[in-house]
């Protein structure tokens, strides 16, 4: 059985591990790095009255996709390898045609997909995530997304424990020397509340600050649930956002037993969004509340294999090979 893995050339951690796990279970892993299409990866899609045929050619393989029985949508960067000196208009046209060609090919494959891109894109909307989490009974933080400065000040006045701010999309800013500065979740100070004019140029999201005993990463693969906890409060740099010292905390994660009710809510949430894979973030408060923050439908998991030692690549390989129960995409629009 052949599994098609959709990624990009700079994605090494999770994808390489899953390739090895698929092969260890007797499957065939075909990795396609989307940034190499159309410059180095070949793709031919033929459709006529007799049927539909797709052939893909990588650096070392030429495979008819009729052999593929499952697809893992890991990373997408179609046309990322186009020449830097390419005319801007030509680049735009080439990128769009390449994206439509590649995505049309994927949509045409009548196979199991982990997960369909339209469901992944739908699940990335953080405001909707909070609504779905509330619908299945999860505790969520009070949240405001706005471009109105007065609305933020009024919201802050109702949050005696303070508020934090975060962005709805993941991105980084670059300084004059090209150094990357990731935008993390941050506290909102009194000085910040007095200077909110920038909201007129870009809305932001604000949440009540939730006290933390530990933070949780809950990884779901089909109907398998793996929960890990980290004491982010032990590190001053990680107290507001553990990712600020993610490397320093790589070996600080421990296994965590979710209460049966929370585990049930997690699986109900995954049913609600129609995904087989998701990386969910929670706060466990000092008084024992599990507060849902967000889901990343294509989140990383490699470090949790090393510490605390979850068999995540093997579990994902079993799901892709049809050797573990899969979730069907029954969801409410």
N, C-alpha and C positions, 0 to 999 in steps of 0.2 A: 504494500500500500504506500502510495506517494503522498506526502504532505508538502504543500507549497507554503513557504515561509516568506512573507513580505517584509523587507527591512530596508536598511541603508548601510553603507559601507562603514560608518563610524559606530555602529551598534554592535558591540562585541559581547557584553556580559551575559544577558539573558538569552539572546538568540543562539549563541554558540553552545550554551549548555543544553538548550532544548533540542538542537540538532543532534547532539550526542545521545540524549535520552531517547529520542525517536529511533535512532539507529540501534541502540541497546535493546529496544523492544521489538526489533525486527522490521521496522519501517524504513522507508526511503525519504530522506529530507532534501527537498529542492529549495535552496535559498536564492531569492532574487532581490538584489539591492536596487531599489527603485531610483536612486540617484544616477545609476548607470544606464537608465533608459531615457532617451533613445540612443545615446552615444556608444554604449558598449554592450547593451543587452538587446537582442533581437526579438521581435514579437510579430507574429502573423495571425490574423483572425480571418477565417474564411466562412462565409455564410451563403448558402444557396438553398434551392428547393429540397435538396437531399439531406441537409443538416447543417451542423455548426462544428468548425474545427479550429483549434487553437494550438499553435506551436510556439514555444519560448526557447530562446537560445542564450545561455550565459557564457561566461569565459571558458567553461570546461564541459558543458552539457547542452544537448539539444533534446527537448522533451515534449512530446505531444501531451497537452493538458487533459486529454481523456483519461490519462493514467492517474490524475490527481483525485483524491477522495476527500481532502480537507484543506482548508486555508487558514493560516494564522496571520491576521492583520497586525503586525508588530509595529512597524514604522513606515511612514510614507514620505518620500522626498522626490517625487517624479520630476525629472529633468534637472536635477540638482547639479549634474555634471556638464551642463552646457558651457561652451567656452566663455571666459570672462570678457573677451573683446567682441562678443557677438552684438550686432546691432540691437538696440533696446526694443524696438518694435518687433523685430524678427524673434528675439528671445521670448517676448510676451506671447506671440502666436505659437511658437514651438512648444512653450511650456503648457499652454492650454490644450493644444492638440494632443500632446503627449499624455497629459493627465486624463483627458477624455478617452483616449485609446486604451490606456492601461486600466482605468477604473471601469470602463465598459466591458473589458475582457473579464475582470473579476466578477462583475455583476452577472455575467452570462454563464458562469460556472455553476452547474446544479449540484453543489457539494456543500458540506457543512463548513460554516465560516465562523471563526472565533476572532472577532465578532463582526457581523455585517457593519460596514463603515457607517451607514446611515444611523444605526443604533448607537454606535460609538460617538458620533458627532452630536446626536440628540442628548446622550448622557453627559456630555461635557458641560452643559449649561448648569452652572452652580445654583442659580436661583431655583431652577426646576428640581435639582437634587434635593434641596431642603424641603420642597413641597412633597416630593415622593417619600422622603424619609419620615416626615410628619404623618403622612397617610398610613404608613405601616406601623406607627406607634413609637417611632424613635424620638428621643429627646434631642432637640436642636437648639442652637444659640439664637437669641434674638438678633435679627440681621436687617440692615438698611443698605440699599444700593441707590445712590442718588447723585445728582449734579447740583443740588440745592444746599448751599452752606447753612442756612438757617435750620433745615431739616436735620442736619448732622448735629448741630448744637442742641436742638431739642431732644434728639435721641440720646446724646451723651448725658444730658441732665437726668435721664431716667435710668442710667446705668451706674450705680454707686461704686461698682468695682472697676470702673474704667472701660474703655473701648479700644479695639484694635482695628486696623485697616488692612485690607488685602485686595489683590487684583483678581478679576474674573478669568484672566488668561495668563498663561505662563510665558514670561519673556525676560529678556535681560537688556540693560542699557550699556553702552560702550563709551568709554571716555576718549579723549583726544589721542591717547596712545594705543587705542584698540583693546584696552583691558575690559573684560566682562564684569558687569556689576548686576548680579541677580536681584530682582525685586522680591524681598521676603515680606511676610506678615510682620507688621510693626505696631507698637503702641502709639496711641494718639495722645499727645500732651496738651496741656492748657494752651501753650503757644501755638500748637498746630490748629486748635479750634479757633484761634483768633485770626488765622491766615488760611482761609479755605477758598480764596478766589480762583485757584487753579481748577476747582471743580467745574467751572464754567467751560473749561476746555476739555475736560475728561472726567466722566463720572467715576466714583470709587465705591467700594463696598466696605461697610463698617459693621462690626459685631460687638456685642457685649463681651467683655473679657471673662472667660470661664476659668475658674481655679482648677489647677491640675495636680493630681496625685502622680499619674503617669500618662503618657500618650500611647495610643495603640495604632498599629497598622494591621488591618484585617484583610487578608488576601483570600479571595474566593475563586475557585476553579471548578466550574460545574456545581456540584453539591458538596464539595470539600471546602472546609473553612479553616484557615490557619490564622491564629491571632498571636501577635507579638507585642510586647510592651517595652518602653524605654523610659527611664527616669530623666526626662529633659530638664527638670528643675534642679538637678545636681550640677548643671553647667550653666553659668551665667549667660553665656552667648546663645544658649539654646532654649531659654525659658519661654520666649514668645513664639519662636518658630524653630523646631528642632533641626530643620534643614540648614540653619546657619552654621551648625557644627556637625553636619551629617557624617563627614569622614571620621571625626573624633568619636562619634557614637556608634560606628559600625559594629563594634564588638560588645556593645552594651545592651543589645536586645535580648529579651528572655521570653520564653513561651508564656502565654497567658490563657487561662481557662475562661472563656466567655460564659456568663450565665445562660441557661437554656433559652430564656425569653429573648435575650439580645441576639443569640445565634439564630433563633427563629425569625426575628425582625430583619437580620442581615439577609437571610435567604429570601424572605418576602420582598425585600427591596430589590434584590437581583431579579426576581420574577417580574417585578414591576417595570424595571428598565429593560428586561429581555436580554441581558448579557450573561455569558458564561464565565467571563473573567472580569474582575474588578479589584482595585486596591483601595480600601476604605480607611479613612482616618477618623479616629475618635479621641476624645479626652475622657479619662476616668477621673472624676472629681474626688476630692477628699471625703465627701459624704456618700460616695458610691454610685453616682449617676454616670451613665455612659452617654456622652453627648456626641452625636454625629456631626462631623465637620464637612466632609466631602468624599466623593469617589473619583479616582482616576481610572478611567476604563482601559488604559494601556500603561498603567504604572509599572515602575521597576520592582523587581523582587529578588535580584541576585544575592544581595547581602543577607537576606533572611535564610538563604540556603546555608551560608557559612555560619551565621550566628542569628538565631538559635539552632539552625540545622534542619529546617523543614525540607521535605523532598518535593520541592515545587516544580522543578524541571520535569521530573519523572511523572508527577501528577498531571502536568499540562500535556506531556506527550501521550499519556493514556487517554486523555480527553480527545486530543486530535486524532488519535488512531481508532477511536470508537471503542476503547477498552474500559471506559468509565461512563457513567450516565451523563447525558447532556441535557441542558435546559433548552426547551423550545421557546421561540420568541413570541409568547403570548403576552401582550402588553396593552395598556390602555392609552389611547391617544389623548 
